[in-house]
Amino acid sequence: MSVSRNKVNDFLMYAKTMIENALSDNDVKTALAGYGYDEAMLQTGKTLYDEAFELNLAQKKETGEKVAATTEFNNLWAEVDQQYMKTLKVARIVLKNLYKADQSAMLYGVRKPSFNGWQEQAVSFYANILKDPQLLEVMAKFGYPEEKLKEEYEMVKEVIQKQLRQKKEKGESEQATRFRDQKLDELADFVSDLRGIAKVALADTPDYLEKLGILARSAGFNPRKQETAATSE
């Protein structure tokens, strides 16, 4: 299952409350030390929390950049594809008697729905028309001079660059999510063990347990059940 941002934030707050309150209360700290959870051990947990907190911030940043890059790419692709299809319709009419145009510019046939397919067809269309003086001459007579075709081809190239950036941001987001989740697993192990020890060490002082948040509603988060994904958030 995928874990929501709120679940991660709730868990981090729960871990922070337990660890920092254990460190700040001398009575609690003394009781825990009798079971091996001395200040050094608690500081280890605090370090895990700090690292998980920073990695969560980094993951949010990378996810935001991925979403922005994806939106930019999709919007530009839709805009450029609309222009490409308009130009293609004209070319199919005015170049229909030139066999070489059909072959080199990929005039006919179904337009491929995938981006790789679209890229192949759009690049072949503009690049091969622009390389052929005869095709350029015909297109110019029907409202598509060389300069206009070059401008449209540059927009196709820009879409390709946007797609490369989107793939890069997606990879960085997935990596940031993986690093964060690994650290959350480590922190969850520490918190689970500390919680178990505290319930023994502080069994006779429920107020201290409550101070650590142990009686608070905290179920529902298990980082090990996460499926790491670029779209998890």
C-alpha positions as CSV (number, residue, x, y, z in Angstrom):
1,M,0.0,0.0,0.0
2,S,1.1,3.6,-0.5
3,V,1.5,5.7,2.7
4,S,0.1,9.2,2.5
5,R,2.1,12.3,3.4
6,N,-0.1,12.8,6.5
7,K,0.7,9.3,7.7
8,V,4.5,10.0,7.4
9,N,4.1,13.4,9.2
10,D,2.1,11.8,12.0
11,F,4.7,9.1,12.5
12,L,7.5,11.6,12.6
13,M,5.7,13.7,15.1
14,Y,5.0,10.6,17.2
15,A,8.7,9.6,17.1
16,K,9.8,13.1,18.0
17,T,7.5,13.2,21.0
18,M,8.6,9.9,22.3
19,I,12.4,10.4,21.9
20,E,12.7,14.1,22.9
21,N,10.4,13.7,25.9
22,A,12.4,10.7,27.0
23,L,15.6,12.7,26.8
24,S,14.2,15.8,28.6
25,D,12.6,14.1,31.6
26,N,15.2,12.9,34.1
27,D,12.9,10.4,35.8
28,V,11.9,8.8,32.5
29,K,15.5,8.8,31.4
30,T,16.7,7.1,34.6
31,A,14.0,4.4,34.4
32,L,14.8,3.7,30.7
33,A,18.5,3.5,31.5
34,G,17.9,0.6,33.8
35,Y,16.8,-1.4,30.7
36,G,19.7,-0.3,28.5
37,Y,18.2,2.8,27.0
38,D,20.6,5.3,28.4
39,E,21.1,8.8,27.1
40,A,23.6,7.6,24.4
41,M,21.0,5.1,23.1
42,L,18.3,7.8,23.1
43,Q,20.6,10.2,21.2
44,T,21.0,7.5,18.6
45,G,17.3,7.5,18.2
46,K,17.3,11.3,18.0
47,T,19.9,11.2,15.2
48,L,17.7,8.7,13.3
49,Y,14.7,11.0,13.7
50,D,16.7,14.1,12.5
51,E,17.9,12.2,9.5
52,A,14.4,10.9,8.7
53,F,13.0,14.4,9.0
54,E,15.6,15.9,6.6
55,L,15.1,13.1,4.1
56,N,11.3,13.6,4.3
57,L,11.9,17.3,3.4
58,A,14.1,16.3,0.5
59,Q,11.6,13.8,-0.7
60,K,8.8,16.5,-0.7
61,K,11.1,18.8,-2.6
62,E,12.0,16.2,-5.3
63,T,8.3,15.2,-5.6
64,G,7.3,18.8,-6.2
65,E,10.0,19.2,-8.9
66,K,8.8,16.0,-10.5
67,V,5.2,17.2,-10.6
68,A,6.2,20.6,-12.0
69,A,8.4,19.0,-14.7
70,T,5.6,16.5,-15.6
71,T,3.1,19.3,-15.9
72,E,5.4,21.4,-18.1
73,F,6.1,18.5,-20.4
74,N,2.5,17.4,-20.8
75,N,1.3,21.0,-21.5
76,L,4.0,21.7,-24.0
77,W,3.6,18.3,-25.7
78,A,-0.1,18.9,-26.1
79,E,0.4,22.3,-27.6
80,V,3.2,21.2,-30.0
81,D,1.3,18.1,-31.1
82,Q,-1.7,20.2,-32.0
83,Q,0.5,22.4,-34.3
84,Y,2.2,19.3,-35.7
85,M,-1.1,17.7,-36.6
86,K,-2.3,20.9,-38.3
87,T,0.9,21.1,-40.4
88,L,0.7,17.3,-41.1
89,K,-2.8,17.6,-42.5
90,V,-1.7,20.3,-45.0
91,A,1.4,18.3,-46.0
92,R,-0.7,15.2,-46.7
93,I,-2.7,17.2,-49.2
94,V,0.0,19.3,-50.9
95,L,2.7,16.6,-51.0
96,K,0.4,13.6,-51.9
97,N,1.9,13.2,-55.3
98,L,5.5,13.1,-54.1
99,Y,6.2,9.5,-53.1
100,K,9.5,10.4,-51.4
101,A,7.6,12.7,-49.0
102,D,5.4,9.8,-47.8
103,Q,8.5,7.7,-47.1
104,S,10.9,10.3,-45.6
105,A,8.4,12.5,-43.7
106,M,6.2,9.6,-42.5
107,L,3.1,11.4,-43.8
108,Y,0.6,8.6,-43.6
109,G,-0.4,5.9,-41.2
110,V,-1.7,6.1,-37.6
111,R,0.1,8.5,-35.3
112,K,1.8,6.6,-32.5
113,P,0.3,7.3,-29.0
114,S,3.6,6.8,-27.1
115,F,6.0,9.7,-26.7
116,N,8.8,7.7,-28.3
117,G,6.6,7.0,-31.3
118,W,5.4,10.6,-31.5
119,Q,9.0,11.8,-31.3
120,E,10.1,9.5,-34.2
121,Q,7.2,10.6,-36.4
122,A,7.4,14.3,-35.6
123,V,11.2,14.5,-36.0
124,S,11.1,12.6,-39.3
125,F,8.4,14.9,-40.6
126,Y,10.1,18.2,-39.9
127,A,13.8,17.1,-40.4
128,N,13.3,15.4,-43.7
129,I,11.1,18.2,-45.2
130,L,13.6,20.8,-44.1
131,K,16.4,18.8,-45.8
132,D,14.6,18.6,-49.2
133,P,14.4,21.7,-51.4
134,Q,11.6,20.3,-53.5
135,L,9.4,19.6,-50.5
136,L,10.2,23.0,-49.0
137,E,9.2,24.7,-52.2
138,V,5.8,23.0,-52.3
139,M,5.1,23.7,-48.6
140,A,6.1,27.3,-49.0
141,K,3.4,27.8,-51.6
142,F,0.7,26.7,-49.1
143,G,1.6,28.9,-46.1
144,Y,4.6,27.0,-44.7
145,P,7.8,28.7,-45.6
146,E,11.1,27.3,-44.4
147,E,11.3,29.6,-41.4
148,K,7.9,28.6,-40.1
149,L,8.8,24.9,-40.4
150,K,12.1,25.5,-38.6
151,E,10.2,27.3,-35.7
152,E,7.8,24.3,-35.4
153,Y,10.7,21.9,-35.5
154,E,12.5,23.8,-32.7
155,M,9.3,23.4,-30.6
156,V,9.4,19.6,-31.2
157,K,13.0,19.6,-29.9
158,E,12.0,21.6,-26.8
159,V,9.3,19.0,-26.0
160,I,12.0,16.3,-26.2
161,Q,14.2,18.3,-23.8
162,K,11.2,18.7,-21.4
163,Q,10.6,15.0,-21.5
164,L,14.3,14.3,-20.7
165,R,14.0,16.7,-17.7
166,Q,10.8,15.0,-16.6
167,K,12.5,11.6,-16.6
168,K,15.4,13.0,-14.6
169,E,13.1,14.6,-12.0
170,K,11.1,11.4,-11.8
171,G,14.3,9.4,-11.1
172,E,15.5,11.8,-8.5
173,S,12.0,11.7,-6.8
174,E,12.1,7.9,-6.7
175,Q,15.6,7.9,-5.3
176,A,14.6,10.4,-2.6
177,T,11.5,8.4,-1.7
178,R,13.7,5.2,-1.4
179,F,16.2,6.9,0.8
180,R,13.5,8.4,3.0
181,D,11.7,5.1,3.4
182,Q,14.8,3.2,4.3
183,K,15.5,5.7,7.1
184,L,11.8,5.6,8.2
185,D,12.2,1.8,8.5
186,E,15.2,2.3,10.8
187,L,13.4,4.9,12.9
188,A,10.3,2.7,13.1
189,D,12.4,-0.2,14.5
190,F,14.0,2.1,17.1
191,V,10.6,3.6,18.1
192,S,9.0,0.1,18.3
193,D,11.7,-1.2,20.6
194,L,11.7,1.9,22.7
195,R,8.0,1.8,23.1
196,G,8.2,-1.9,24.3
197,I,10.9,-1.1,26.8
198,A,9.1,2.0,28.1
199,K,5.9,0.0,28.7
200,V,8.0,-2.3,31.0
201,A,10.2,0.4,32.6
202,L,7.3,2.8,33.2
203,A,4.5,0.3,33.9
204,D,3.9,1.7,37.3
205,T,3.8,5.3,36.1
206,P,1.2,5.7,33.4
207,D,1.6,9.5,33.4
208,Y,5.2,9.0,32.2
209,L,4.0,6.7,29.5
210,E,1.5,9.2,28.4
211,K,4.2,11.8,28.3
212,L,6.0,9.7,25.7
213,G,2.8,9.5,23.7
214,I,2.5,5.8,24.1
215,L,-1.2,5.9,25.0
216,A,-1.9,8.3,22.1
217,R,-3.5,6.9,19.0
218,S,-0.5,6.0,16.9
219,A,-1.5,2.8,14.9
220,G,-1.6,2.6,11.2
221,F,1.9,3.3,10.1
222,N,4.3,0.5,9.0
223,P,7.0,1.7,6.6
224,R,7.8,-1.9,5.7
225,K,4.4,-2.2,4.0
226,Q,5.1,0.7,1.7
227,E,5.5,0.3,-2.0
228,T,8.1,2.8,-3.2
229,A,6.8,4.7,-6.2
230,A,7.3,8.2,-8.0
231,T,3.6,8.7,-7.6
232,S,3.4,7.7,-3.9
233,E,2.6,11.3,-3.1
